[in-house]
Amino acid sequence: MFGLGGDRSGLQRSLGINVNLWWGMVMLIFGVVMFFLGRRGTATAQLTEEGRKIEELEHRAGLEK
């Protein structure tokens, strides 16, 4: 039982429901939702005061690329 074009003999075990096809669609929709939720986050990271101090220390030590 493999999606749309696969062997149909396995459909008897799953009551005639193509489980792979349906779960594939569920995963695709989930992936699209996660993609759009990830895209709506902030475009740039905001440094805290502690982060700025660490960045300055790394700059002075020559650790940044």
C-alpha positions as CSV (number, residue, x, y, z in Angstrom):
1,M,0.0,0.0,0.0
2,F,2.0,3.0,-1.3
3,G,0.1,6.2,-1.9
4,L,-1.9,6.6,-5.1
5,G,-0.2,4.2,-7.5
6,G,0.7,1.3,-5.2
7,D,-0.5,-2.2,-4.6
8,R,-4.2,-2.2,-3.6
9,S,-4.2,-5.6,-1.9
10,G,-3.3,-4.1,1.4
11,L,-6.4,-2.0,1.6
12,Q,-8.4,-4.9,3.0
13,R,-6.3,-4.8,6.2
14,S,-7.1,-1.1,6.7
15,L,-10.8,-1.4,5.9
16,G,-10.4,0.0,2.5
17,I,-8.7,3.2,3.7
18,N,-5.4,4.2,2.0
19,V,-3.6,5.0,5.3
20,N,-0.3,6.0,3.7
21,L,-2.0,8.5,1.5
22,W,-4.1,10.1,4.3
23,W,-1.1,10.3,6.7
24,G,1.0,11.7,3.9
25,M,-1.5,14.5,3.5
26,V,-1.7,15.1,7.2
27,M,2.1,15.4,7.4
28,L,2.2,17.7,4.4
29,I,-0.4,20.0,6.0
30,F,1.5,19.9,9.3
31,G,4.7,20.8,7.5
32,V,3.1,23.7,5.7
33,V,1.6,25.0,9.0
34,M,5.0,24.7,10.8
35,F,6.7,26.5,7.9
36,F,4.3,29.5,8.0
37,L,4.4,29.6,11.8
38,G,8.2,29.7,11.6
39,R,8.2,32.4,9.0
40,R,6.1,34.8,11.1
41,G,8.7,35.0,13.8
42,T,11.0,38.1,14.2
43,A,13.3,38.8,11.3
44,T,16.2,39.8,13.5
45,A,17.3,38.7,17.0
46,Q,17.3,41.3,19.7
47,L,20.4,41.2,21.9
48,T,20.0,41.6,25.7
49,E,22.4,43.6,27.7
50,E,24.2,40.4,28.7
51,G,24.4,39.4,25.0
52,R,25.9,42.7,24.1
53,K,28.6,42.3,26.7
54,I,29.4,38.8,25.4
55,E,29.6,40.1,21.9
56,E,32.0,42.8,23.0
57,L,34.2,40.3,24.8
58,E,34.3,38.0,21.8
59,H,35.1,41.0,19.5
60,R,38.0,42.0,21.7
61,A,39.3,38.4,21.9
62,G,39.1,38.1,18.1
63,L,36.7,35.1,18.4
64,E,34.1,36.3,15.9
65,K,34.3,35.4,12.2
